[in-house]
Structures are given as structure tokens and as C-alpha cells.
Amino acid sequence: MKSEFSVSGMTCSACSSAVERAVSKIDGVDEVSVNLLTNSMSVDYKDNVSSSDIINAVKDAGYDAIDKLEVSKNVVVKASGQDDIIQKEYESMRFRVWVSFVFMIPLMYISMGGMIGLPVPSIFEGPENSVIFAFTQMLMTLPIMYVNRAYYINGFKALYKKHPNMDSLIAIGSSAAFVYGLFVIYKLAYGLGHGQMDIIHQYMHSLYFESAAMILALITLGKYLEAKSKGRTTDAIKKLMDLSPKTAIRISGNLETEIPIEEVVVGDTLLVRPGSAIPVDGKVIDGIGSVDTSSITGESIPVEVSSGFTVIGSTILKTGTLKIVAEKVGEDTTIAKVIQLVQDANATKAPIAKIADKISLVFVPIVIVIAIITTIVWMVLGSGFEFALTMGISVLVISCPCALGLATPVAIMVGTGKGAGNGILIKSAGSLETLHNIGAVVLDKTGTITMGKPEVTDIINTGIVEESKLLNIIGSLEQPSEHPLSLAIKEYVLSRGIKAAYASEFNNHPGKGIEGIVNGVRYYAGNLKYMRELSIELSGSNELADKLSKEGKTVLYFSDAENIIGLVAVADKIKETSKEAIEMMHESGLSVYMLTGDNKITAEAIGRELKLDDVISEVMPQDKESMVRSIKEKGVQVAMVGDGINDAPALARADVGIAIGAGTDIAMDAADIVLMKSDLVDVVNAVELSKRTITTIKQNLFWAFFYNVLCIPLAAGLFYKPFGISLNPMIASAAMSLSSIFVVTNALRLNSFKPQRAVNKIDNVVNIEYKSIEEKKENGKMKKIIKIEGMSCGHCSGRVDKVLNEIEGVHAVVDLERAQAEVEMPDSLDIKVLTDAIEDAGYEVVGVE
């Protein structure tokens, strides 16, 4: 049996190790995996073990746990308190940060202001006010310690259980500084009460309340930033669940009844209307339609289905009406399996390797032992309790993990900030850390390597009609169709300056082609099967079509009643920078794979052109996920790059999931890194940024420990007897602060990182712009892209298309998917005429490019 749990209270790798050890000791538990990033735990156990046994073991270790996932009969996944835990952790950290800094800033001013020449209230100056000066600092430190009491609870509990962690060092260091401050207050009060001013002068500036406060405030700030990133980990599953339809229309006889999706059973006959989601996996028994399967397969071109075809739940019926028989419901549906794959992959991700936490496992007990030995030795040597205590506390203060705690998060913050400034959104410290070790990159095809939108690549005229007439016939025949390939052809014809009329007597033959009358002649367009059914003379066009097909292009035949008059090749074009980006990956020593739901011919053509290491085609989401897993099993760390919902399981399974910014929200939520510019060159940049950041972290850790290693012997008084040199807590605190400053300054050097760019990218932009200018000079026209909100279906885009093309001199192509209209217009025409026409039709113009 395998169950998932949410664990709260973990702050470092020592915590997750303690939880794993505690649960592993239960008789009957076979395997335990704790994910520090998501505060989750996966446990594989026998029937003799209950979930309450596991929860109690976690509580005995000093943490809390609850059941994480509950699966209903229809696989509606509930995050059983996981979301609440993450949200509460985030809100708690935010509150703690505010309180800490609200009190720490004035505390630092009061304690240090006079030393650096800043004006402070007279009530805090002079020996006579020494107790007020000290007592005020103590009062301002108490709220900071109270809101951050978790460090003391977890730290001392871990210390008691002989598993000291970072919290233990924070707790001991800040407590030592605070306790020593209390000791000083008593000494000051005694000195004032007995008129012994030498005691006042000796101890008045030996207060270290600000050290205790600063340690807590800065560490809490780092934890707050970490908690903020954790809240994004469950969004992908939520959005996947939202894709699933909530109801279905069941047909019983002549009666149509809308029922909850949970009530659908295998064998039910369901009605699916255009524009709605197919409720479950099933088989079409009546009707013809076009189904958008991009949410599952990633394929951008809708699939024509009719009786006998299998359809997948949660895909969208674009046109037509279908009757289907339910074959898979609940947890057996494809979308439910996708959800489960994302959950499983997230639950089994390796814990983030926090170098500072690992080192602290050894460093913390060593420091504690040194401090105790230092105090005892000086007491044995007869130096007195106060001197011995001062030496011991100096060791603890100099060893406080300010720099150690900042070494990783500050570098991560600067690295992620630099990435964001260059369009590389890094969502977690773990992904940035892991990325520098990847050995393979797995790329999705549609929308990642390619543009994600079909475009005309070739038009071949067989010579029966002249070119302008051929383009007019093609454009007119495709005008009534809303198929994505038709949209690409219409856009191309319009770009050639031809405004084609609508063909009359238009007929659509799903899965084959279309026909219509243009200028009194009946023409046909479609695939090879359709041409053969019509007994059209193919002549030598078949060889040309085969050649284009081998290049990964979709070929459409256009004919009259007897002969082929032309061929149109349509393809999803490779992005300008994809080839160069893949070359850069190879130069970096990375293996590059491509996974796609597309057909084998198209995939292999792209693989040859881009010189990919391997190409896997015609794959479903679970196949992509298993492919990533198989590469990982070879001992190679894998980065997966994708943009579709179908990529979410693979993105989650990979060591680092990378989504491109033009992709779906779910892909971006499941991924660890998002490339906002949708440019594969940024994969190389992200890897390089990761390497630079990890190098900086290692440097920071070295310097953080360098100060400690250098100063701990001084703090312990090793050089006091022979040379009279000692390090009191005040100097120890200053040294600790210096190490923090050095760490922050070193991390800021990451701002010098400059990302690589595709060499030809700027040249391409310039050439396009130059061409556009030449076109303006030649025909006195200009092109604009109008961004439109409010279009929700083909009727909406058709209405906008109509009002724009009715304006004299205007040629417009409306793209519903991109929510825009590409317009060619006279340069003398005011753009406001177009925007007013769109808004009068009931839609909103949100921008003009």
C-alpha cells in the first residue's frame, strides 16, 4: 500500500532526514521518501501499518503530518489540507518578517546609531541611562524572538533528539546573545546601585541583543522567500482538474438528461454539442465533428471524427454534434491518468540538496562542543566564570549562521532575479540548483521547436491555370471553411494581395476535403484519398506530394472535375532560433531528444534537419512521461521542455521541467522554469545561469566558513595566553556581520551575467522590417495587428472579419486563437476607423501593433 502525507515543520535537510528515519523504523514500512520542497512524504507500507501509526511517528520526531490525498470514485483529487499548510506557512512567514523588521530596524538604530555618529534620544545616552539603554533593547528583541519561537522549539527539540540542524544553531546562537544581554543588564543595575562606574563602562557596550534580533530577522526573510515559492507546486493539479467537465448529457430513449460527471457509467450514451468538452473517453456512434485534442496530444490541428472513432475525455468538440458511448470513466480516463502522473512525479522528486544544511549537520555539534570546552577550560584555568562565559558566548556568536544561512538564498535570489530580467522565470531554488547537472534535454515539438501554428510553405502550379487565378480559386474555395489548414491558406492568399470571394454551393466532407463553385466552375480540395474517389487525373503530382510529405509537410490537392490544378503544402514551421539553440545545447555537451504526438514522417523530417540525438513520435502523455523516466534510469539528469497540458506529466517527472511562455498555464505551473520569450536559446542561458549561481553559492559557503574557521580559535581565546589577543562577543558579532556583507556582495556579482543570443535573430528582424518598408513604398499600404478581446467562437471572428473587410481598401485576416486581426490597409486610412468598426460590432480593441 502506498500513501501520501503532508508534513509541516521541516526547515532543512536534517529535518527531512529525521522524518525519514522515524517512519522507516516502523515495522512494516518498506520505503519512505520525503520531499522537503513540497513538505510531502510518500510511504510504501504493509497492511499491518495504519496511517495513524505513520502520523504518530512523524509527531514523535517533532513534526506534524496529515493524510495528503483522498481519491473519490471519480478521481477528484483533494489536497487534504496540503494547500492550507502551504498557505498558512506562507502567511506565518510573512507576518514574522514584518514583525521582525519593524522591531529590528529601531533596535539597530538605538544600539548602533550613537557609535556611527547618528543622533539618538538623550534618554539612551550616558552611564546614568545604561540600564534604560539595555532594557529597551531587550524589550525590542522579545517580540522578534516570540514570533520566531519556532526556531527555538524545533532547534532545541532536534538538539534533544541528537539530530541538531540549522534551527539548533540559530536557537543556540541567538539565545546565547540574549542570555548574555540579560547578564549585562544585571551587571549594569548592580554597578549603578553600588556606584561602581567601572562596571558600567565595562559592560555598557557589551550588549548583543541586536545580534540575536538580526540572526532571526535575516534567516526568517530567507524562509519567507522559500515559502512563497512552495505555494505554486499544487496549481498544476488544480488546473488539470478544472479541465474535466463537471456534467454530461445522457441520452435514454428520446430523453436528454444533464447529470453530474460522477454518475456517468460505462455503456452510457452521451450527447456532445459543438463548443463543449467531451465528458469521458468513449466511441462515436453517430455524428461527424472536428475535435481539438491539443489538451491531451499537443497536436495543434483538430482531428476529424465520425462513427467508430475513439474520443478522449476533456478534449473540445469544435464543430458538429456527436453521440458517444462511454468506455472509460473516473480514474480510467486519460485526463485522470495525466493528473495522477503529475501528482506521482511531484511526490517522488528528489529532495533539494541544501549544501548549508548538510554542512550544518557536522558544523553545529562541533561548534557546540567547542563553546562548552572553551567555557570549561577557562574556568579550570582560574580565569573566572564571567571571562569563561564571555569566551564561550564569543564562540557561539561568531559561529551564528547569518552568513551560512544567507550563502545559498542570497545567491539564489540574485540568480533568479537576473533570470527574470532576461525572460527566464525560475520558480524554485531546487530547479536552479539541479539544472547545472543535467546531461539531456527532451524537447516537445509543437509550439516548442515549431511555431505551433500551420503555415503555407509551398504552392505548386501544375500549369493548367495561371498563378493569380490559382490563388483566387484556392482562396475562394477555402473561404467558407474554419479548419486550421484553411485559415493558414486564407492568410497566405490575402498576404499575396488577393481578396478572394466565397465559393458557392460549398460542401465539407470530413476526413476527405471540400468542394465549391468559383466563377461558375466546380473545384475540389482535399487529400489523396479524396482525389482518388473523384477519379481525378493525378499525373506527376503524386511524386511531388510524396517529396513534400517526406519533408514533414501536409499536402492538399486542388482540382477541377478532371485534373489537378495545384498543390498546397502546409507545415508547422520550425522557429528561427530552434536550430541554433539545439547546436548550442550540443556544444554544451547535452544530448537532445524530441517527443511529439505528431506523425512519424513529420517528426523524423524535423529530427534530420535539426540533427537531434533521438526522435520519438506518435506518443501520448504517459508515453512522454515514461520516456523521461527511462532516460533518468540511465543515470542522466533530464530537463524537459514543453508547452502543452499533455507535457505536464513529463515536465513534472523530469529533474527540471521547463515550459515556454507561449504555452498553457498548466504546463507553466507544472514546470520549474518558464522561458517567457519562448526561445530555446534560453534553455542554454538557464543552464549557464545555474552553473554561475552554484559556483557563487560554493564561494559564499567557503567565505562563510572561512571567517568562522579563522575567528573561532580567536573567540575561544587560543591566542590569549601567549599573545594577549582575545575576541569578545562584540568583535565576534562584527566579524559575523562582515561575513554576511561579503556573502551578499559576492552574490551581487551575478548581475554581470549576460545571456547568449541567437546570432541571426537581429538580422532577421531587420530584414523583415526593411521588407515591410519596401512594401509600403511600392503599394502605399501598411500592415497592422489589432489585438481584440471578447471573441469566443467562430461566429465572433466571422463578424469581426466581415466589418473589417467591408471597409474600402482593407484586407483583414482574423485569428480567433491569437485574439487578433492582421490588417493590410492604405497608409492614408486612420486606424481609428478600424478600431471603431470592431468596437461597434461589440468587441474591445486592447492594442495596435
N, C-alpha and C positions, 0 to 999 in steps of 0.2 A: 504494500500500500504506500502511496506517495501523497504527501500533503504539503501545502504552502502555508507559511506563517509570516505575520508581520512582527518584527522585533523593534522595540523602542529602547532608547538609552545608550545605543552604541555610538561611540565617537571616534574610534580609531581601530586599526587592525588588531590591536591587542584585545579589544572588546569582542570583535567578531570571532577571534580565536578562542576566547574564553567561552563564548556561547557554543561554538562547535564542540569544544571539549566536554562541556557539561551535558549536552544532548547525546554525544557519542557514547557516554558512559552508561546510558540506559540499556539494559539487556533487551535485545530485540530490535534495536536501531541499526540498520545496515549502512546507511550513508547520510551525511549531513553536509549541506552546502549553504553557507551564509553569505549574502550579498550586502556588503557594507553600504554601497551607494543607494540601493533601494530599500534598505532596512528590512530585507526579506530573508526567509530561510526555507529551504526545500529539504524535507526529511523523508527518507525511504525507510519504512519500518514494518515489522511483522504484526500479525493480528493481536498478539498479546500486549501490545503497546497502544495506549489511547492518546488522543490529542492533549488531554489534560495532563498526562504524565510528562509530555514534552514541554508544555507551558510551565509546569511546576519546576522542571529542571532549569529552564531559562530564568525563572524568577529566583531560584536558589543561587544562580550565578550573578545576580544583581541587576537583571534587566526584566523587561516585560514583553509578553508575547500574546498574540491572539490569532485565531484562525483567519487566514487571508482570503481564500477563495471559496465561494459556495456556488455550485453549479446546479441550476434548476434543470428540469427535464428538457428544456428548450435551449440550454446553454446560454442563458442570460447571465453573464459573469458579473458578480458583485465584488467589489474590492473590500468587503468586510472590514471596514474601519481603516484600511490602508490609506485611503485619501485623507481621512480625518487625522491620522497620525502625522502624515507629512505636513498637512496644513497647520496643525497645532504646533508642530516643531518649528515651522517657519515663523508663525506669529509669535511664538515664545522667544525665538532668537531676535526677532525684530524689536520686541519690547525690551529685551535685555540690552541690546545695542544702544537703544535710545537712552535708557536709564543710565547705563554705564558712562556714556559720553556726556550726558547732562551733568553728572556729578564729577566726572574726571577732569573736565576742562577747567572749572573753577578751582578744583583741588590742585591741579598742576600750577595754576596761576598763584595761588596762595603760598604753595610750598617752594616754588622756584622763581616766582616773579621778582622778589627782592634781590635774589642772587645775580640776576641778569640786568638789574637796573630799572625794572618796571615799577611804577608806583603801586603800593599796596596799602590798605587801610591801616591807620596807626595802631589800631587795636591788636594787630598781629606783629607789631614791631617791638623790639626791646626785650631785655631779660625779664622784666616785670610781667610781660604778657606771654611768656613762654608756654605756660600751661594752656592758655586760651588758644594760642597758635597750634599747639599739638592736639588739643582736644577737638578743635574744629576740623582738623584734618581727619581725625579718627571718625567723627560723625559723618563726614562726607564719603568716607570709604565704606562704611557699613551698608548703605543701600546697594552699592556695587557688589559687595560680597553676598548680600542677601539674594539679589536677582540672579546671581551666577552660582548659587549654592549647589547646583548640580555637579559642578566640578569637584566640590568637597565631598559630596555624597558618593559619586562614582569613584573619585580618586582614592579616598580613604577605604572604601569598600574593596576596590581592586587591590589595594595595598594589604588589607587584612586577609584577603584570599590568596595572597602571594603571587598576584599577577599584575604588578604595577604597570600603569600605562601613562599616556601623556597627561591625562587628568590628575594622576597621582603627583606628577612633578609640578603641575600648576597649583594644585592644592597645597603641597608642602611649601613651595616657594613663596606663594602669596601669604600663607598662614604664618610662615617664619617672619616675613617682613612686618605683618600686622602685630604678631605677638611681641616682637622686639619693640615696635612702636608703643605698645601698652607698657612695656617695661620702662621705656624712656619717660613716659608720662608720669609714672610713679617716682622716678628719679628726680624729674623736674619739680614735682609737687613737694618732695622731701627737701630739695635744695632751697626752694622758696620758703617753706615752713621753718627751716632751720637757719636761714640766712647764709647758706653755703653757695655763694655765687660761682665758685669754681665748678661745681656740679652743673649749674645752669649753662655755663659757657661750654662745658664738655659735651653735654647731651642735646643742646637746643637744636642743633642742625644735624642730629643723628637720627632723624625720623625717616621712615621708609614706607609710610602709608601710600604715597604716590606710586611706589614700586608695585605694591600689591594691587592697586587700582589699575595701573597701566597694563600689567600682565593679563588681568581678567578682561579688560575692555578690548584689547587688541586681539586676543585669542577668540573672544566672542564674535568680533567682527568677521573673522575668517570663517567661523562656524555658520554665521548667518548667511554668508555668500554661498556656502556649500548647501545649506538647507534650501535656499532659493532655487538651486538647480535641480534638486530632487523632485520638486513638485511637478516637473514636466514628464516624469517617467511613466505615468499612467494615462496620459492624454491619448496616446495612440490607440489603446484598447477601447477607451470611451468612444472615440470617433469610429472605430471599426464597428462597434455595437450599434451606433447610430445609423449605419448603412442598412442594417437589417430592417425590412418592413415590419411594421407593428400589427398590420391587419392583412387579411386576404379575402377575396370574394369567392365563396364556394358555390358551385352550381349543383343543385339537386332537382332533377327534372327540369321544369321551366322556372324554378325559383332561384334567384340570386340572393345570397346572404353574406353580409360582411361579418367576418369572425376574427377574433384575436389570433395572431400567428401561432400561439401556443396550442390552439385547438385543431390545427391542421394535422391530418394523419396521412400516412402512406395510402395512396389509392384515391384520395380526394380529387375531384375535378375542379380546377380553379380557372377563373377568368382574369386575364391581364389586359388592361386597356393601355393605349398609347400614352407615353409620358410617365408611367408608373413603374415601380420596381417589381421584378419577378419575385414572388414571395419565398419560394423554396426551389430546390433542384427538382427538375421534372422533365417530362417528354411532351412535345407539342402533339396534340391530337387533332387540332383544327385551327386554321388561320395561317396567314403569311405576315411576316413582320421583319423589322430591322432592329437588332439588339446591340446596344452599346455594352461590350464586355470589358471595357478598359479597366474597370474597378477590380477585375479578377485576373485577366490575361495580360493587361497592359497594352493590348493591341488597339491602336487609335482608330482603325477602320471598323465600323459596325458590321455585324455578321447577319447575313440574310438567313432566316429560318422559316421552316414550314413544317407540315405534318411529318412526324418521325424524328425531327431534330431534338437533341437534348439541350435544355437551357439551365443556366446556373442561377441560383437564388441571389438576390441583391443586385443583379445586373439590370440595366434600364431598357425597357421596350421603347424605342424611338418612334417607330411607325407601325401601323397595323394593330390588329386585335388578335390575341391568342387564347386558345383553351389548352390547358396543360394538365397532365396527371402527375400528382405529387409522388416522387420516387424517394427522395431523401428529405427528412425533416429534422429539426432540432440540432443535436450535436453532430449529426451526419452530414449536414450541408457544408458546402465548400467554404462559405464565409465563416461558419463556426470553427472550421478547422484552421482557417487563417488566423482567427482570434486566438485560438489555443496555441498556435505556433509562436505568435508574438509573446504570449504570456510565458511559455516554456523557455524561450530564448532569453527573455529578460531575467527569468528566475535563475538561470544557470550561468549567467555571465560571471567571469572570474572577478573576485574582489579587487578593488583598486589597490594597487601597491603603493602605499604611502611610505616613502623612504624614511621620513622623520619618525613615523610611528614605529617602524621596525627597529630603527636605531635606539629609540627610547626604551624599548624592552630591555636593552642591556644598559643603556646610559642611566636610566632612572635609579635602579638599585645601586649602581656604582656610586652615584652622587650621594645618595642617602647614607651609604656606608662610610664614604669619605667624610661627610659632615659629622656623623656620630663619632668616628675615630678622632677627628680633629678636636672636637669638644673634650673628649675623654683624655686625650694625650696632654692637652694644655692644662687640664685640671690636675692630672698626675704630676706634671712638671711644676706645679705650685704657682701657676700664673693667676689663679683666682677664677671664680665662676663667671664674672662679667666678661673678662677677657676671653675665656674659653668659649662662652656663648657667642660673643661677637665674631670670633673666628669661624665657628660652626655656621652661623647665620650668613656670614660672608660667602661661604662655600655654596650654600643653597641659593642665595640671591644671584651670584654670578652664573649659576647653572640654570636659572629660571628660563623656561623655553620660549622667551619672547622671539629671539632670532630663529630658534629651532621651529617654532610654530609658524613663523612668517615665511620661512625659507621657501616652502612649496606654494602656499596660497598667493603670495605676492607675485611670484613669477607666473603663476597660472593666470592671475588677474591681468597682468600686463600682456601676456601672450594672447589670451582670449580677446582682450581689447584691441590689440593690434590686428588680430584676425578679423574681428568685426569691422574694423575700419577699412579692410580690404575685401569685404564681402564674404569672409569665411566665418560663419557663425558656429562657434564651438560651444556645445551645450553642457559639457561636464569636464571636470579636471581629469577624470579617468580616461576619456577618449583622447584627450590631448597627450596624456602620458603613454597610452598604448600605441598611438599612431606611429611613433618613431620606430617601432619594431616590426611593422608589417612587411611581409615578403611578397604578398599577392594582392592584386586589385581585381575585383569582379565587377564588371560594368553591365548594367541593363542597356538594352538597345534604344527602344522607343522613348524619345524625349531626353535621353541622357547622352548617347553618342549621336543620335539623329535629332532633327528639329521637332519631331513629334507631330508633324502636320504634312499630309501628302502635297506634293507639288509636281507640276508638269516638267519633265526632263527632256522629252523628245517628242516631236511631231514629224511623222514621215508621210509625205505626199506621194501616192502611187502614180500621180500624173494624169489621172482621169479628169480632175477639176483643177483650176488654178488655185494658188495658195490662199489668196484673200477669200475666195468663195468657200474653200475647205474650212477655213477658220470660222466663217459665218455659219456654215452648216453645223459644225461641231458645237459652237456656242448656242445656237438656236435649239438644237436637239437636247442639250443639257440644261437649258434654262428652267424648265419646269421641275427638274429633279433636285432633291435636297440631300442626295447622297454625298458623303465627304469627297469622293473622287470627282463628282460632278462640280462641287464647289471649287475644287482646285482647277478644273478645266475652265470654268466660267471666269475665274480670276485671271487665268493666263490669257484668255481671249480678250478680255477687257484691257489688260495691260498692253495688248498689241493695237489698241485704239479702235477695236471693233465692238460696237454696241449691238449685239445680236437680239433679234426678236424671239418671242416664244414660239416654239413649234406647235402646230395644231394637231388635234387627234392624238395627243400624247398617251402612250401606254407604257407601264412599267412591268417588266417580267422579272420578279425577284429571283436572284441567283443566276440570272442569264444576261439581261440587258434591257434596253429601252427602244422605242420606235416613235416616229412622229413625222409630220409633213412639214417641209420647209420649202417655201416658194413653189408649192404645188407638187413637189416630189416627195415620195415616202423614203425616209432614211432609217437605218438601223445602227445601233451601237451596243457593244457588249463583249462577252468573252468568246473564246474559240468554239466552245460547245454551242453557243447561240448561233454563231455564223454557220456551223455545220448543219444545225437544224433547219436553217433557212436556205441551205444548199447554195451558199454564196461562193463564187469562184475565188479561191484564196491566192492563186498564182504563186509568186515568190514571197508573199508577205509573211508566210508561216516561218520561214528561216529567219527573217528579220525579228519577228516576235520572240523566237527562241533565244536569239542573241541578247535581246533586251531583258528577257526573263532571267538569264544566267547572270546578268548584272544586278539582279535583285529588284527589278522594276516590275510593276503591274501593267500589263499591256491591254489596251482596249481597241477593238476593231470598229471602224466606221465604214458603212457600206450603203449602196443603193440597193435596188432589188436584185442586182446581178453580180456586182463587183465590189471589191474592197477599194474604197477611195482614200483611206488614210489610216494610220496607226497613231495612237497617243500613248506614250509611256509615262506612268506616274510613279513617283517614289517618295519615300520619306528621306529627305536629303541628309547627308552627314553634316554636322555642324562644322563651320570653318576651322575651329580650333581643335577638333577632336583628334585628327591625325597627329598634329604636332604634340598634343598633350600625351598621347599614348607613346610617342617616341621619347618624350621626356621621362615617362614612367620607366621605359625600358633602360634608358641611360642611368636611371637611379637604381637599377638592379631589381626592379619589380617585375613579376610575372603578371600578365594582363589577360583576363578571361572575359568572355561576353556570354550572358544568359539572356534569352529572349523567348517570348511566346510566339514570335513570328515564324514563318515557314522556313524550311531548311535552305532553300535556294537563296532567298534574300539574305539570311544570316551568314551563309558561307561566302557570299559575294562581298559582304562588308568585312568579314574576317580576313579575306585575302587582301583587300585594299588597305586595311589598317595594320596588317601583319600581326594579328593577335595570336597569343600562345595557344588558345583553345576557344572553340565556339560551341555552345550547347543551345539548340533551337527547339521550338515547339514544346516549351516547358510550362507547367502550371506552377502556382506559388509554392506549393510544398516541394516541388522538384528544385526550385531555386534555393530554398532553404536547405535541402538535403545536399545540394551541390556545394554550398558554402561550408556545410559541416564536414563533408568528405575532404575538402582542401585543408581544413583545420586539423583533421585527423592525421594529416601527413606531417604535422609539426610546424606548419606555416601559419603565421598570424595573417588574418584576412581583413581587408577593407572592402565593403560592398557599397557600390554607388548606384542609386536608383531614384526614380521619381514617382512611381505609381503605388497605389494601395497594394497591388499584387507583390510589390517589392518589400513590404513591411516585415514579413517573417524573416526574409533573408537579411534585411538591414539589422534586425534585432539579433539574429544568430551570429552575425559577423563580429569579430573583435572590435571593429569600428564601423558603424553604419553611416554612410554619407549620402544625404539627399540633395538634389539640386533644387534651387529656389523656385523654379517654374513648376515644380511637381505638386503633388497633393499635400494637404495639411497632414494627413495620416502618415505619409512617408516621412515628412519632416519631423513629426512627433516621435516616430519610431527610431529615427536616426540620431546619431550622436553629434554629427556635424552637418551643417547646411551650407551649400555653396550658393549664395544669394545671386551671383551673376550667371549661374547655370553654365559655367565654363569649366571643362575638365582640367584645364591647366591649373586651376585652383586646388585640385587634388594633390598635385606635386607641391604647390605652395603650402598646403596644410601639413604635408609630411615634413617639409623643411622647417616650418614654424615649430612643429612638435620637437624636432631634433634640437633646435636652438633653445627652446624652452626647457627641455630636460637637461641640457648642458648647463643652463643658468641655475636650475634647481640644485644640481650637484655642486656647482660652485658655491651657492648660497649655504648649502649644508656644510661644506668644508669650512667656510668662514665662520659660520655659527659655532662650529665645534672648535675652530682654531682659537677663538677668544676664550672659550671655556677651558680648553686644554692648557692654554698659556697662563690663564689667570687663576685656575683652581689651586695650583701649588702656592701662588702668592696669597690667595684668600685663606688657605689652610695654615699660613704662617711658616711655610717651609724655609723662607729666607729671613725670618725674623731674628733668629738667634745669631746666625753668622754675620748678617749684614744690617740688621735693624730695620728691614723692609717688611711692612705688612700691608694688607689690603682690607680697610674697614668696609662695612656694608655700603657706605655712601659711594665710595670709589667703585665698589663691585657693581652697584646699581648703574653708575655712569658707564662702566665698561659694557654692561649688559645692553644699555641703550645704544651705545656706539655700534655694537654688533648688529643691532636691528637696523640702524641707519645705513650701515654698509650693505646689508642684505637688500634693502629697498632700493638703494642707489644702483646696485648691480642688476637688479631686476629691470630697472628702467632702461637699461641698455638695449633691451629687446625692442624698444621703439625704433631702433635703427634698421630693423628687418625690412627688406624691400622684396616684394613678391616678383616672381618671374612673369613675363607676359608672352603671349604668342607673337612671334616675330612679324607675321604678316597681317596681324589684326588691324593695326592703324592704317596700313596701306590699303586694305580692303575698304575701310570706311571712307578714306579719302577718295578712292576711285569711284565708289558709289555716289558720293556727294558730287564729284566732278561730272559724272554721267547725268545726274539729276539736273545740274545747271545747264548742261548742253541741251537736254531735252526742253528746258524752259525757253532757251534761246530759239530752238527750232520751231516749236509749235505754239509758243505763247501761253503754255499751260503749266500748272503746278500741281503737285500731289500733296494731299494732307491725310492724316489719320485722325479720325474723330472718335474719341472714347465715349461710349454710351452706357448708361445704366438703365435697367428696367426691362430689357429684353429677356424673355424667359422661354420662348419657343420659336418654332419656325414661322408661325404667323406674325410674331413681333418683328423678326428680322425682315420678313417679306414686306411688312408695312413700311419700315424704315427704308428698305431698298426702293420701294415704289415712290415715296415722296422725294427722295434724293434724285433719282433718275428722271423724274418729271421736270426738274429744273434744267433749263436750256444750257447745253454745253457741258453738263455734268455727267461723268461716268462713275458709278459707285458700286463697290462690292462690299456687302455687309457680312461680317463674320460673327455669328452668334456665340461661338465658343470663346473667342477673344474679346467679345463685347466691344466691337469697334467697326467702323466703316472706313475703307480705304477709298479715297475720292480723288479723281482727276478732274480739275476744274480750270476755267480760264483765269489767268492771273489778274484780270480786271474785276473778277467777281468777288464781292465781300463775303468772307467766310460766315458772317453773321446770318446771311440768307439761308445757309445750310443748317446752321445750328437752330435757327428759329423754326425751320421746317420740321426738324426732328422733335423739338420740344412741343410744337403744335400737334404732333402725332401722338403725344402722351409719354415721351421718354426724356431722360435727363442727359444733357451733354456735360461730361465731367472733365474734358480736356481735349486740346487740339495739338497735334504734333506736326 
